[in-house]
Amino acid sequence: MADDGRKITHPISKAWNWLRDQIVQPVPESSALCEFDCRKQQCTMGEWENCDRRLTQAAGELMPASKKAAPPQP
């Protein structure tokens, strides 16, 4: 069989991939925080544009922003 660059897929595999793509879609990194980590169900365009949490990418909320040296313990 010659390799002409086309991928031959099994019909069941093709159907599974189509079904998966209907349910699960990639989320752009710019809106992932809003999609998965915000309590608000829906924002107006103005709220979204000015959302400090989105703009700072929830710095320090989900993970520490940076590791600072802890003060010495007495």
mmCIF file of the N, C-alpha and C atoms, coordinates in Angstrom:
data_MODEL
# 
_entry.id   MODEL 
# 
loop_
_atom_site.group_PDB 
_atom_site.id 
_atom_site.type_symbol 
_atom_site.label_atom_id 
_atom_site.label_alt_id 
_atom_site.label_comp_id 
_atom_site.label_asym_id 
_atom_site.label_entity_id 
_atom_site.label_seq_id 
_atom_site.pdbx_PDB_ins_code 
_atom_site.Cartn_x 
_atom_site.Cartn_y 
_atom_site.Cartn_z 
_atom_site.occupancy 
_atom_site.B_iso_or_equiv 
_atom_site.pdbx_formal_charge 
_atom_site.auth_seq_id 
_atom_site.auth_comp_id 
_atom_site.auth_asym_id 
_atom_site.auth_atom_id 
_atom_site.pdbx_PDB_model_num 
ATOM 1   N N  . MET A 1 1  ? 0.851   -1.175 0.000  1.00 0.00 ? 1  MET A N  1 
ATOM 2   C CA . MET A 1 1  ? 0.000   0.000  0.000  1.00 0.00 ? 1  MET A CA 1 
ATOM 3   C C  . MET A 1 1  ? 0.897   1.238  0.000  1.00 0.00 ? 1  MET A C  1 
ATOM 4   N N  . ALA A 1 2  ? 0.656   2.148  -0.900 1.00 0.00 ? 2  ALA A N  1 
ATOM 5   C CA . ALA A 1 2  ? 1.460   3.363  -1.015 1.00 0.00 ? 2  ALA A CA 1 
ATOM 6   C C  . ALA A 1 2  ? 1.017   4.376  0.022  1.00 0.00 ? 2  ALA A C  1 
ATOM 7   N N  . ASP A 1 3  ? 1.992   5.101  0.545  1.00 0.00 ? 3  ASP A N  1 
ATOM 8   C CA . ASP A 1 3  ? 1.688   6.135  1.532  1.00 0.00 ? 3  ASP A CA 1 
ATOM 9   C C  . ASP A 1 3  ? 1.486   7.449  0.804  1.00 0.00 ? 3  ASP A C  1 
ATOM 10  N N  . ASP A 1 4  ? 0.226   7.838  0.628  1.00 0.00 ? 4  ASP A N  1 
ATOM 11  C CA . ASP A 1 4  ? -0.066  9.086  -0.088 1.00 0.00 ? 4  ASP A CA 1 
ATOM 12  C C  . ASP A 1 4  ? -0.407  10.222 0.872  1.00 0.00 ? 4  ASP A C  1 
ATOM 13  N N  . GLY A 1 5  ? -0.108  10.070 2.180  1.00 0.00 ? 5  GLY A N  1 
ATOM 14  C CA . GLY A 1 5  ? -0.328  11.136 3.150  1.00 0.00 ? 5  GLY A CA 1 
ATOM 15  C C  . GLY A 1 5  ? -1.702  11.125 3.783  1.00 0.00 ? 5  GLY A C  1 
ATOM 16  N N  . ARG A 1 6  ? -2.608  10.326 3.235  1.00 0.00 ? 6  ARG A N  1 
ATOM 17  C CA . ARG A 1 6  ? -3.944  10.253 3.837  1.00 0.00 ? 6  ARG A CA 1 
ATOM 18  C C  . ARG A 1 6  ? -3.950  9.240  4.964  1.00 0.00 ? 6  ARG A C  1 
ATOM 19  N N  . LYS A 1 7  ? -4.699  9.572  5.986  1.00 0.00 ? 7  LYS A N  1 
ATOM 20  C CA . LYS A 1 7  ? -4.802  8.689  7.138  1.00 0.00 ? 7  LYS A CA 1 
ATOM 21  C C  . LYS A 1 7  ? -6.079  7.864  6.983  1.00 0.00 ? 7  LYS A C  1 
ATOM 22  N N  . ILE A 1 8  ? -5.937  6.572  7.029  1.00 0.00 ? 8  ILE A N  1 
ATOM 23  C CA . ILE A 1 8  ? -7.107  5.695  6.948  1.00 0.00 ? 8  ILE A CA 1 
ATOM 24  C C  . ILE A 1 8  ? -7.578  5.435  8.367  1.00 0.00 ? 8  ILE A C  1 
ATOM 25  N N  . THR A 1 9  ? -8.850  5.748  8.629  1.00 0.00 ? 9  THR A N  1 
ATOM 26  C CA . THR A 1 9  ? -9.379  5.539  9.967  1.00 0.00 ? 9  THR A CA 1 
ATOM 27  C C  . THR A 1 9  ? -10.544 4.564  9.914  1.00 0.00 ? 9  THR A C  1 
ATOM 28  N N  . HIS A 1 10 ? -10.679 3.857  10.981 1.00 0.00 ? 10 HIS A N  1 
ATOM 29  C CA . HIS A 1 10 ? -11.784 2.917  11.127 1.00 0.00 ? 10 HIS A CA 1 
ATOM 30  C C  . HIS A 1 10 ? -13.069 3.717  11.318 1.00 0.00 ? 10 HIS A C  1 
ATOM 31  N N  . PRO A 1 11 ? -14.180 3.302  10.741 1.00 0.00 ? 11 PRO A N  1 
ATOM 32  C CA . PRO A 1 11 ? -15.428 4.062  10.887 1.00 0.00 ? 11 PRO A CA 1 
ATOM 33  C C  . PRO A 1 11 ? -15.855 4.276  12.340 1.00 0.00 ? 11 PRO A C  1 
ATOM 34  N N  . ILE A 1 12 ? -15.636 3.308  13.201 1.00 0.00 ? 12 ILE A N  1 
ATOM 35  C CA . ILE A 1 12 ? -16.008 3.468  14.609 1.00 0.00 ? 12 ILE A CA 1 
ATOM 36  C C  . ILE A 1 12 ? -15.115 4.518  15.263 1.00 0.00 ? 12 ILE A C  1 
ATOM 37  N N  . SER A 1 13 ? -13.832 4.478  14.942 1.00 0.00 ? 13 SER A N  1 
ATOM 38  C CA . SER A 1 13 ? -12.908 5.469  15.473 1.00 0.00 ? 13 SER A CA 1 
ATOM 39  C C  . SER A 1 13 ? -13.287 6.867  14.983 1.00 0.00 ? 13 SER A C  1 
ATOM 40  N N  . LYS A 1 14 ? -13.651 6.965  13.738 1.00 0.00 ? 14 LYS A N  1 
ATOM 41  C CA . LYS A 1 14 ? -14.067 8.252  13.168 1.00 0.00 ? 14 LYS A CA 1 
ATOM 42  C C  . LYS A 1 14 ? -15.338 8.767  13.857 1.00 0.00 ? 14 LYS A C  1 
ATOM 43  N N  . ALA A 1 15 ? -16.280 7.885  14.107 1.00 0.00 ? 15 ALA A N  1 
ATOM 44  C CA . ALA A 1 15 ? -17.518 8.275  14.789 1.00 0.00 ? 15 ALA A CA 1 
ATOM 45  C C  . ALA A 1 15 ? -17.231 8.693  16.232 1.00 0.00 ? 15 ALA A C  1 
ATOM 46  N N  . TRP A 1 16 ? -16.343 7.973  16.906 1.00 0.00 ? 16 TRP A N  1 
ATOM 47  C CA . TRP A 1 16 ? -15.985 8.307  18.286 1.00 0.00 ? 16 TRP A CA 1 
ATOM 48  C C  . TRP A 1 16 ? -15.329 9.689  18.345 1.00 0.00 ? 16 TRP A C  1 
ATOM 49  N N  . ASN A 1 17 ? -14.414 9.953  17.431 1.00 0.00 ? 17 ASN A N  1 
ATOM 50  C CA . ASN A 1 17 ? -13.756 11.260 17.399 1.00 0.00 ? 17 ASN A CA 1 
ATOM 51  C C  . ASN A 1 17 ? -14.758 12.376 17.138 1.00 0.00 ? 17 ASN A C  1 
ATOM 52  N N  . TRP A 1 18 ? -15.713 12.151 16.253 1.00 0.00 ? 18 TRP A N  1 
ATOM 53  C CA . TRP A 1 18 ? -16.736 13.159 15.967 1.00 0.00 ? 18 TRP A CA 1 
ATOM 54  C C  . TRP A 1 18 ? -17.571 13.413 17.223 1.00 0.00 ? 18 TRP A C  1 
ATOM 55  N N  . LEU A 1 19 ? -17.989 12.344 17.908 1.00 0.00 ? 19 LEU A N  1 
ATOM 56  C CA . LEU A 1 19 ? -18.801 12.480 19.112 1.00 0.00 ? 19 LEU A CA 1 
ATOM 57  C C  . LEU A 1 19 ? -18.019 13.203 20.209 1.00 0.00 ? 19 LEU A C  1 
ATOM 58  N N  . ARG A 1 20 ? -16.758 12.834 20.398 1.00 0.00 ? 20 ARG A N  1 
ATOM 59  C CA . ARG A 1 20 ? -15.924 13.492 21.400 1.00 0.00 ? 20 ARG A CA 1 
ATOM 60  C C  . ARG A 1 20 ? -15.800 14.989 21.099 1.00 0.00 ? 20 ARG A C  1 
ATOM 61  N N  . ASP A 1 21 ? -15.608 15.338 19.851 1.00 0.00 ? 21 ASP A N  1 
ATOM 62  C CA . ASP A 1 21 ? -15.474 16.745 19.471 1.00 0.00 ? 21 ASP A CA 1 
ATOM 63  C C  . ASP A 1 21 ? -16.767 17.525 19.675 1.00 0.00 ? 21 ASP A C  1 
ATOM 64  N N  . GLN A 1 22 ? -17.906 16.847 19.680 1.00 0.00 ? 22 GLN A N  1 
ATOM 65  C CA . GLN A 1 22 ? -19.177 17.518 19.938 1.00 0.00 ? 22 GLN A CA 1 
ATOM 66  C C  . GLN A 1 22 ? -19.352 17.836 21.422 1.00 0.00 ? 22 GLN A C  1 
ATOM 67  N N  . ILE A 1 23 ? -18.707 17.056 22.281 1.00 0.00 ? 23 ILE A N  1 
ATOM 68  C CA . ILE A 1 23 ? -18.858 17.208 23.730 1.00 0.00 ? 23 ILE A CA 1 
ATOM 69  C C  . ILE A 1 23 ? -17.713 18.002 24.336 1.00 0.00 ? 23 ILE A C  1 
ATOM 70  N N  . VAL A 1 24 ? -16.498 17.695 23.928 1.00 0.00 ? 24 VAL A N  1 
ATOM 71  C CA . VAL A 1 24 ? -15.299 18.291 24.528 1.00 0.00 ? 24 VAL A CA 1 
ATOM 72  C C  . VAL A 1 24 ? -14.595 19.144 23.488 1.00 0.00 ? 24 VAL A C  1 
ATOM 73  N N  . GLN A 1 25 ? -14.405 20.404 23.814 1.00 0.00 ? 25 GLN A N  1 
ATOM 74  C CA . GLN A 1 25 ? -13.693 21.313 22.930 1.00 0.00 ? 25 GLN A CA 1 
ATOM 75  C C  . GLN A 1 25 ? -12.539 21.940 23.704 1.00 0.00 ? 25 GLN A C  1 
ATOM 76  N N  . PRO A 1 26 ? -11.457 22.245 23.022 1.00 0.00 ? 26 PRO A N  1 
ATOM 77  C CA . PRO A 1 26 ? -10.360 22.920 23.717 1.00 0.00 ? 26 PRO A CA 1 
ATOM 78  C C  . PRO A 1 26 ? -10.787 24.330 24.135 1.00 0.00 ? 26 PRO A C  1 
ATOM 79  N N  . VAL A 1 27 ? -10.320 24.753 25.281 1.00 0.00 ? 27 VAL A N  1 
ATOM 80  C CA . VAL A 1 27 ? -10.645 26.079 25.797 1.00 0.00 ? 27 VAL A CA 1 
ATOM 81  C C  . VAL A 1 27 ? -9.421  26.960 25.641 1.00 0.00 ? 27 VAL A C  1 
ATOM 82  N N  . PRO A 1 28 ? -9.567  28.111 24.994 1.00 0.00 ? 28 PRO A N  1 
ATOM 83  C CA . PRO A 1 28 ? -8.412  29.002 24.867 1.00 0.00 ? 28 PRO A CA 1 
ATOM 84  C C  . PRO A 1 28 ? -7.888  29.402 26.242 1.00 0.00 ? 28 PRO A C  1 
ATOM 85  N N  . GLU A 1 29 ? -6.569  29.493 26.358 1.00 0.00 ? 29 GLU A N  1 
ATOM 86  C CA . GLU A 1 29 ? -5.946  29.810 27.642 1.00 0.00 ? 29 GLU A CA 1 
ATOM 87  C C  . GLU A 1 29 ? -6.456  31.142 28.193 1.00 0.00 ? 29 GLU A C  1 
ATOM 88  N N  . SER A 1 30 ? -6.777  32.072 27.302 1.00 0.00 ? 30 SER A N  1 
ATOM 89  C CA . SER A 1 30 ? -7.229  33.390 27.737 1.00 0.00 ? 30 SER A CA 1 
ATOM 90  C C  . SER A 1 30 ? -8.568  33.344 28.475 1.00 0.00 ? 30 SER A C  1 
ATOM 91  N N  . SER A 1 31 ? -9.372  32.322 28.230 1.00 0.00 ? 31 SER A N  1 
ATOM 92  C CA . SER A 1 31 ? -10.661 32.247 28.911 1.00 0.00 ? 31 SER A CA 1 
ATOM 93  C C  . SER A 1 31 ? -10.811 31.015 29.801 1.00 0.00 ? 31 SER A C  1 
ATOM 94  N N  . ALA A 1 32 ? -9.753  30.237 29.960 1.00 0.00 ? 32 ALA A N  1 
ATOM 95  C CA . ALA A 1 32 ? -9.834  29.025 30.781 1.00 0.00 ? 32 ALA A CA 1 
ATOM 96  C C  . ALA A 1 32 ? -10.162 29.344 32.230 1.00 0.00 ? 32 ALA A C  1 
ATOM 97  N N  . LEU A 1 33 ? -9.575  30.403 32.775 1.00 0.00 ? 33 LEU A N  1 
ATOM 98  C CA . LEU A 1 33 ? -9.847  30.784 34.154 1.00 0.00 ? 33 LEU A CA 1 
ATOM 99  C C  . LEU A 1 33 ? -11.329 31.093 34.335 1.00 0.00 ? 33 LEU A C  1 
ATOM 100 N N  . CYS A 1 34 ? -11.897 31.808 33.395 1.00 0.00 ? 34 CYS A N  1 
ATOM 101 C CA . CYS A 1 34 ? -13.319 32.166 33.473 1.00 0.00 ? 34 CYS A CA 1 
ATOM 102 C C  . CYS A 1 34 ? -14.202 30.924 33.341 1.00 0.00 ? 34 CYS A C  1 
ATOM 103 N N  . GLU A 1 35 ? -13.849 30.041 32.436 1.00 0.00 ? 35 GLU A N  1 
ATOM 104 C CA . GLU A 1 35 ? -14.666 28.859 32.176 1.00 0.00 ? 35 GLU A CA 1 
ATOM 105 C C  . GLU A 1 35 ? -14.702 27.901 33.354 1.00 0.00 ? 35 GLU A C  1 
ATOM 106 N N  . PHE A 1 36 ? -13.567 27.708 34.022 1.00 0.00 ? 36 PHE A N  1 
ATOM 107 C CA . PHE A 1 36 ? -13.473 26.647 35.010 1.00 0.00 ? 36 PHE A CA 1 
ATOM 108 C C  . PHE A 1 36 ? -13.371 27.120 36.448 1.00 0.00 ? 36 PHE A C  1 
ATOM 109 N N  . ASP A 1 37 ? -13.005 28.371 36.673 1.00 0.00 ? 37 ASP A N  1 
ATOM 110 C CA . ASP A 1 37 ? -12.697 28.782 38.031 1.00 0.00 ? 37 ASP A CA 1 
ATOM 111 C C  . ASP A 1 37 ? -13.439 30.017 38.509 1.00 0.00 ? 37 ASP A C  1 
ATOM 112 N N  . CYS A 1 38 ? -14.504 30.389 37.866 1.00 0.00 ? 38 CYS A N  1 
ATOM 113 C CA . CYS A 1 38 ? -15.246 31.572 38.275 1.00 0.00 ? 38 CYS A CA 1 
ATOM 114 C C  . CYS A 1 38 ? -16.621 31.150 38.779 1.00 0.00 ? 38 CYS A C  1 
ATOM 115 N N  . ARG A 1 39 ? -17.040 31.760 39.849 1.00 0.00 ? 39 ARG A N  1 
ATOM 116 C CA . ARG A 1 39 ? -18.351 31.421 40.416 1.00 0.00 ? 39 ARG A CA 1 
ATOM 117 C C  . ARG A 1 39 ? -19.495 32.043 39.633 1.00 0.00 ? 39 ARG A C  1 
ATOM 118 N N  . LYS A 1 40 ? -19.194 33.104 38.908 1.00 0.00 ? 40 LYS A N  1 
ATOM 119 C CA . LYS A 1 40 ? -20.216 33.817 38.158 1.00 0.00 ? 40 LYS A CA 1 
ATOM 120 C C  . LYS A 1 40 ? -20.591 33.035 36.907 1.00 0.00 ? 40 LYS A C  1 
ATOM 121 N N  . GLN A 1 41 ? -21.861 32.888 36.648 1.00 0.00 ? 41 GLN A N  1 
ATOM 122 C CA . GLN A 1 41 ? -22.301 32.116 35.492 1.00 0.00 ? 41 GLN A CA 1 
ATOM 123 C C  . GLN A 1 41 ? -22.107 32.851 34.173 1.00 0.00 ? 41 GLN A C  1 
ATOM 124 N N  . GLN A 1 42 ? -22.289 34.174 34.199 1.00 0.00 ? 42 GLN A N  1 
ATOM 125 C CA . GLN A 1 42 ? -22.167 34.941 32.969 1.00 0.00 ? 42 GLN A CA 1 
ATOM 126 C C  . GLN A 1 42 ? -21.805 36.380 33.307 1.00 0.00 ? 42 GLN A C  1 
ATOM 127 N N  . CYS A 1 43 ? -20.954 36.983 32.494 1.00 0.00 ? 43 CYS A N  1 
ATOM 128 C CA . CYS A 1 43 ? -20.531 38.370 32.697 1.00 0.00 ? 43 CYS A CA 1 
ATOM 129 C C  . CYS A 1 43 ? -20.945 39.210 31.497 1.00 0.00 ? 43 CYS A C  1 
ATOM 130 N N  . THR A 1 44 ? -21.132 40.495 31.741 1.00 0.00 ? 44 THR A N  1 
ATOM 131 C CA . THR A 1 44 ? -21.335 41.403 30.622 1.00 0.00 ? 44 THR A CA 1 
ATOM 132 C C  . THR A 1 44 ? -19.973 41.624 29.976 1.00 0.00 ? 44 THR A C  1 
ATOM 133 N N  . MET A 1 45 ? -19.944 42.161 28.773 1.00 0.00 ? 45 MET A N  1 
ATOM 134 C CA . MET A 1 45 ? -18.672 42.422 28.099 1.00 0.00 ? 45 MET A CA 1 
ATOM 135 C C  . MET A 1 45 ? -17.806 43.378 28.924 1.00 0.00 ? 45 MET A C  1 
ATOM 136 N N  . GLY A 1 46 ? -18.432 44.403 29.524 1.00 0.00 ? 46 GLY A N  1 
ATOM 137 C CA . GLY A 1 46 ? -17.696 45.353 30.342 1.00 0.00 ? 46 GLY A CA 1 
ATOM 138 C C  . GLY A 1 46 ? -17.078 44.704 31.563 1.00 0.00 ? 46 GLY A C  1 
ATOM 139 N N  . GLU A 1 47 ? -17.827 43.813 32.225 1.00 0.00 ? 47 GLU A N  1 
ATOM 140 C CA . GLU A 1 47 ? -17.299 43.098 33.394 1.00 0.00 ? 47 GLU A CA 1 
ATOM 141 C C  . GLU A 1 47 ? -16.119 42.219 32.986 1.00 0.00 ? 47 GLU A C  1 
ATOM 142 N N  . TRP A 1 48 ? -16.252 41.538 31.857 1.00 0.00 ? 48 TRP A N  1 
ATOM 143 C CA . TRP A 1 48 ? -15.195 40.643 31.397 1.00 0.00 ? 48 TRP A CA 1 
ATOM 144 C C  . TRP A 1 48 ? -13.940 41.436 31.034 1.00 0.00 ? 48 TRP A C  1 
ATOM 145 N N  . GLU A 1 49 ? -14.111 42.560 30.329 1.00 0.00 ? 49 GLU A N  1 
ATOM 146 C CA . GLU A 1 49 ? -12.968 43.373 29.911 1.00 0.00 ? 49 GLU A CA 1 
ATOM 147 C C  . GLU A 1 49 ? -12.208 43.939 31.103 1.00 0.00 ? 49 GLU A C  1 
ATOM 148 N N  . ASN A 1 50 ? -12.909 44.258 32.183 1.00 0.00 ? 50 ASN A N  1 
ATOM 149 C CA . ASN A 1 50 ? -12.289 44.892 33.345 1.00 0.00 ? 50 ASN A CA 1 
ATOM 150 C C  . ASN A 1 50 ? -12.077 43.950 34.521 1.00 0.00 ? 50 ASN A C  1 
ATOM 151 N N  . CYS A 1 51 ? -12.230 42.673 34.327 1.00 0.00 ? 51 CYS A N  1 
ATOM 152 C CA . CYS A 1 51 ? -12.121 41.707 35.414 1.00 0.00 ? 51 CYS A CA 1 
ATOM 153 C C  . CYS A 1 51 ? -10.669 41.591 35.883 1.00 0.00 ? 51 CYS A C  1 
ATOM 154 N N  . ASP A 1 52 ? -10.394 42.087 37.110 1.00 0.00 ? 52 ASP A N  1 
ATOM 155 C CA . ASP A 1 52 ? -9.040  42.024 37.656 1.00 0.00 ? 52 ASP A CA 1 
ATOM 156 C C  . ASP A 1 52 ? -8.561  40.587 37.800 1.00 0.00 ? 52 ASP A C  1 
ATOM 157 N N  . ARG A 1 53 ? -9.447  39.720 38.200 1.00 0.00 ? 53 ARG A N  1 
ATOM 158 C CA . ARG A 1 53 ? -9.076  38.314 38.405 1.00 0.00 ? 53 ARG A CA 1 
ATOM 159 C C  . ARG A 1 53 ? -8.610  37.676 37.099 1.00 0.00 ? 53 ARG A C  1 
ATOM 160 N N  . ARG A 1 54 ? -9.319  37.966 36.022 1.00 0.00 ? 54 ARG A N  1 
ATOM 161 C CA . ARG A 1 54 ? -8.932  37.429 34.715 1.00 0.00 ? 54 ARG A CA 1 
ATOM 162 C C  . ARG A 1 54 ? -7.644  38.079 34.232 1.00 0.00 ? 54 ARG A C  1 
ATOM 163 N N  . LEU A 1 55 ? -7.534  39.394 34.382 1.00 0.00 ? 55 LEU A N  1 
ATOM 164 C CA . LEU A 1 55 ? -6.368  40.121 33.882 1.00 0.00 ? 55 LEU A CA 1 
ATOM 165 C C  . LEU A 1 55 ? -5.080  39.731 34.615 1.00 0.00 ? 55 LEU A C  1 
ATOM 166 N N  . THR A 1 56 ? -5.194  39.447 35.907 1.00 0.00 ? 56 THR A N  1 
ATOM 167 C CA . THR A 1 56 ? -4.009  39.032 36.672 1.00 0.00 ? 56 THR A CA 1 
ATOM 168 C C  . THR A 1 56 ? -3.859  37.520 36.693 1.00 0.00 ? 56 THR A C  1 
ATOM 169 N N  . GLN A 1 57 ? -4.744  36.835 36.009 1.00 0.00 ? 57 GLN A N  1 
ATOM 170 C CA . GLN A 1 57 ? -4.775  35.370 35.955 1.00 0.00 ? 57 GLN A CA 1 
ATOM 171 C C  . GLN A 1 57 ? -4.834  34.770 37.352 1.00 0.00 ? 57 GLN A C  1 
ATOM 172 N N  . ALA A 1 58 ? -5.629  35.408 38.215 1.00 0.00 ? 58 ALA A N  1 
ATOM 173 C CA . ALA A 1 58 ? -5.871  34.952 39.585 1.00 0.00 ? 58 ALA A CA 1 
ATOM 174 C C  . ALA A 1 58 ? -4.567  34.765 40.348 1.00 0.00 ? 58 ALA A C  1 
ATOM 175 N N  . ALA A 1 59 ? -3.638  35.675 40.115 1.00 0.00 ? 59 ALA A N  1 
ATOM 176 C CA . ALA A 1 59 ? -2.320  35.576 40.766 1.00 0.00 ? 59 ALA A CA 1 
ATOM 177 C C  . ALA A 1 59 ? -2.475  35.482 42.273 1.00 0.00 ? 59 ALA A C  1 
ATOM 178 N N  . GLY A 1 60 ? -1.880  34.464 42.849 1.00 0.00 ? 60 GLY A N  1 
ATOM 179 C CA . GLY A 1 60 ? -1.897  34.270 44.289 1.00 0.00 ? 60 GLY A CA 1 
ATOM 180 C C  . GLY A 1 60 ? -3.146  33.601 44.818 1.00 0.00 ? 60 GLY A C  1 
ATOM 181 N N  . GLU A 1 61 ? -4.149  33.373 43.985 1.00 0.00 ? 61 GLU A N  1 
ATOM 182 C CA . GLU A 1 61 ? -5.378  32.717 44.449 1.00 0.00 ? 61 GLU A CA 1 
ATOM 183 C C  . GLU A 1 61 ? -5.283  31.210 44.314 1.00 0.00 ? 61 GLU A C  1 
ATOM 184 N N  . LEU A 1 62 ? -4.964  30.750 43.118 1.00 0.00 ? 62 LEU A N  1 
ATOM 185 C CA . LEU A 1 62 ? -4.932  29.322 42.863 1.00 0.00 ? 62 LEU A CA 1 
ATOM 186 C C  . LEU A 1 62 ? -3.613  28.709 43.315 1.00 0.00 ? 62 LEU A C  1 
ATOM 187 N N  . MET A 1 63 ? -2.546  29.453 43.111 1.00 0.00 ? 63 MET A N  1 
ATOM 188 C CA . MET A 1 63 ? -1.210  29.033 43.502 1.00 0.00 ? 63 MET A CA 1 
ATOM 189 C C  . MET A 1 63 ? -0.516  30.261 44.058 1.00 0.00 ? 63 MET A C  1 
ATOM 190 N N  . PRO A 1 64 ? 0.405   30.087 44.931 1.00 0.00 ? 64 PRO A N  1 
ATOM 191 C CA . PRO A 1 64 ? 1.138   31.260 45.422 1.00 0.00 ? 64 PRO A CA 1 
ATOM 192 C C  . PRO A 1 64 ? 1.792   31.990 44.251 1.00 0.00 ? 64 PRO A C  1 
ATOM 193 N N  . ALA A 1 65 ? 1.736   33.318 44.286 1.00 0.00 ? 65 ALA A N  1 
ATOM 194 C CA . ALA A 1 65 ? 2.294   34.122 43.198 1.00 0.00 ? 65 ALA A CA 1 
ATOM 195 C C  . ALA A 1 65 ? 3.793   33.897 43.074 1.00 0.00 ? 65 ALA A C  1 
ATOM 196 N N  . SER A 1 66 ? 4.483   33.893 44.171 1.00 0.00 ? 66 SER A N  1 
ATOM 197 C CA . SER A 1 66 ? 5.916   33.610 44.162 1.00 0.00 ? 66 SER A CA 1 
ATOM 198 C C  . SER A 1 66 ? 6.326   33.173 45.546 1.00 0.00 ? 66 SER A C  1 
ATOM 199 N N  . LYS A 1 67 ? 7.401   32.458 45.612 1.00 0.00 ? 67 LYS A N  1 
ATOM 200 C CA . LYS A 1 67 ? 7.894   32.008 46.920 1.00 0.00 ? 67 LYS A CA 1 
ATOM 201 C C  . LYS A 1 67 ? 8.835   33.070 47.448 1.00 0.00 ? 67 LYS A C  1 
ATOM 202 N N  . LYS A 1 68 ? 8.443   33.678 48.536 1.00 0.00 ? 68 LYS A N  1 
ATOM 203 C CA . LYS A 1 68 ? 9.281   34.678 49.192 1.00 0.00 ? 68 LYS A CA 1 
ATOM 204 C C  . LYS A 1 68 ? 9.914   34.019 50.410 1.00 0.00 ? 68 LYS A C  1 
ATOM 205 N N  . ALA A 1 69 ? 11.054  34.526 50.761 1.00 0.00 ? 69 ALA A N  1 
ATOM 206 C CA . ALA A 1 69 ? 11.729  33.974 51.933 1.00 0.00 ? 69 ALA A CA 1 
ATOM 207 C C  . ALA A 1 69 ? 10.884  34.240 53.176 1.00 0.00 ? 69 ALA A C  1 
ATOM 208 N N  . ALA A 1 70 ? 10.628  33.205 53.912 1.00 0.00 ? 70 ALA A N  1 
ATOM 209 C CA . ALA A 1 70 ? 9.834   33.329 55.131 1.00 0.00 ? 70 ALA A CA 1 
ATOM 210 C C  . ALA A 1 70 ? 10.697  33.955 56.212 1.00 0.00 ? 70 ALA A C  1 
ATOM 211 N N  . PRO A 1 71 ? 10.089  34.793 57.064 1.00 0.00 ? 71 PRO A N  1 
ATOM 212 C CA . PRO A 1 71 ? 10.866  35.381 58.158 1.00 0.00 ? 71 PRO A CA 1 
ATOM 213 C C  . PRO A 1 71 ? 11.361  34.280 59.091 1.00 0.00 ? 71 PRO A C  1 
ATOM 214 N N  . PRO A 1 72 ? 12.525  34.477 59.680 1.00 0.00 ? 72 PRO A N  1 
ATOM 215 C CA . PRO A 1 72 ? 13.071  33.443 60.580 1.00 0.00 ? 72 PRO A CA 1 
ATOM 216 C C  . PRO A 1 72 ? 12.149  33.212 61.778 1.00 0.00 ? 72 PRO A C  1 
ATOM 217 N N  . GLN A 1 73 ? 12.020  31.966 62.142 1.00 0.00 ? 73 GLN A N  1 
ATOM 218 C CA . GLN A 1 73 ? 11.204  31.578 63.291 1.00 0.00 ? 73 GLN A CA 1 
ATOM 219 C C  . GLN A 1 73 ? 12.039  31.703 64.561 1.00 0.00 ? 73 GLN A C  1 
ATOM 220 N N  . PRO A 1 74 ? 11.525  32.354 65.611 1.00 0.00 ? 74 PRO A N  1 
ATOM 221 C CA . PRO A 1 74 ? 12.303  32.471 66.871 1.00 0.00 ? 74 PRO A CA 1 
ATOM 222 C C  . PRO A 1 74 ? 12.373  31.160 67.608 1.00 0.00 ? 74 PRO A C  1 
# 
